[in-house]
Amino acid sequence: MDYSKLSDFEVSKRVAMAIGGFIEEDFCEAHSVIFRRHGRHQYSFFEPCTNPSDAWPIIVANKINIEWHQWKDDTDKPYALSNATMISRYDDNPLRAAMIVFLMMQESANVQDNPA
């Protein structure tokens, strides 16, 4: 899948579905918002592409590294990598890069579990 074509909301939704604990009502497509339930009437937004407190547990649990690589024009660009799978991704947003690596890891695991 080409994750570069997806919006942050679409990446975040796929992450939410992969980690579980969300129901269809948690996804508000019209406003590009995902809600995380904390109780009967308690919610927060789930934004792993932009919120470190949502992304960090996923990054740590999956041992995803975030590094900065210098490009030829002397600009630095975020790079996310899983050493276990060697799946990596460049993106202007380091959290988005890490979430895409997480999704690619899930994809890779599904292929290994269900070979064609």
C-alpha positions in Angstrom: 0.0 0.0 0.0 1.2 3.5 -0.7 0.7 5.3 2.6 2.1 8.5 1.2 -1.3 9.1 -0.5 -3.2 8.8 2.8 -4.1 11.7 5.0 -3.0 11.8 8.7 -6.6 10.9 9.6 -6.6 7.8 7.3 -3.2 6.7 8.7 -4.4 7.3 12.3 -7.6 5.3 11.6 -5.6 2.4 10.3 -3.4 2.5 13.4 -6.5 2.6 15.6 -7.9 -0.4 13.9 -4.6 -2.3 14.2 -4.1 -1.7 17.9 -7.8 -2.4 18.7 -10.0 -1.0 21.4 -12.0 1.3 19.1 -15.5 0.9 17.7 -17.0 2.3 14.5 -18.7 5.2 16.4 -15.2 6.3 17.5 -14.4 7.3 13.9 -15.9 10.6 12.8 -15.1 10.8 9.0 -17.0 14.0 8.5 -14.6 15.9 10.8 -11.5 13.6 10.4 -11.5 12.9 14.1 -11.0 9.7 16.1 -12.2 9.5 19.7 -10.7 7.4 22.4 -13.1 6.5 25.2 -12.0 6.9 28.8 -15.4 6.3 30.5 -19.1 6.8 29.9 -18.9 10.4 28.8 -15.1 11.0 28.7 -13.3 11.2 25.4 -10.0 12.4 24.0 -8.8 12.7 20.5 -6.6 9.9 19.1 -4.0 11.5 16.8 -0.8 9.3 16.6 0.5 11.2 13.6 0.6 14.5 15.5 0.3 13.7 19.2 3.4 12.2 20.9 1.4 10.9 23.8 -0.7 8.8 21.4 2.3 7.7 19.2 4.9 7.0 21.9 3.4 3.8 23.4 3.1 2.4 19.8 6.7 3.4 19.0 8.1 1.9 22.2 6.0 -1.3 22.0 7.1 -2.0 18.5 10.7 -0.8 18.9 10.5 1.8 16.2 13.5 4.1 15.9 13.2 7.7 14.8 16.4 9.3 13.4 17.3 12.4 11.5 19.2 12.0 8.2 21.0 14.8 6.5 20.1 15.1 2.8 22.4 16.4 0.0 21.0 20.0 0.4 22.0 20.0 4.1 18.4 19.6 5.3 17.5 17.1 7.9 14.6 14.7 7.3 13.0 12.3 9.9 13.5 8.6 9.3 11.6 5.8 11.1 13.0 2.3 11.2 12.2 -1.1 12.8 15.5 -2.9 13.3 13.6 -6.2 13.8 11.9 -6.0 10.3 14.2 -3.5 8.6 11.0 -1.7 7.5 11.7 2.1 7.2 10.1 5.3 6.1 11.1 8.9 5.4 8.5 11.6 6.1 8.5 15.3 7.0 6.7 14.4 10.1 8.6 11.9 12.4 5.4 10.6 14.1 3.7 10.0 10.8 6.8 8.1 9.6 6.7 5.9 12.7 3.0 5.2 12.3 3.5 4.2 8.7 6.4 1.9 9.7 4.0 0.4 12.3 1.4 -0.2 9.7 3.9 -1.7 7.3 5.0 -4.0 10.1 1.4 -5.1 10.6 1.1 -5.7 6.8 4.3 -7.8 6.8 3.1 -9.9 9.7 -0.2 -10.6 8.0 1.6 -11.7 4.9 3.8 -14.1 6.9 0.8 -15.5 8.7 -1.2 -15.9 5.5 1.1 -16.7 2.6 -0.6 -16.9 -0.8 
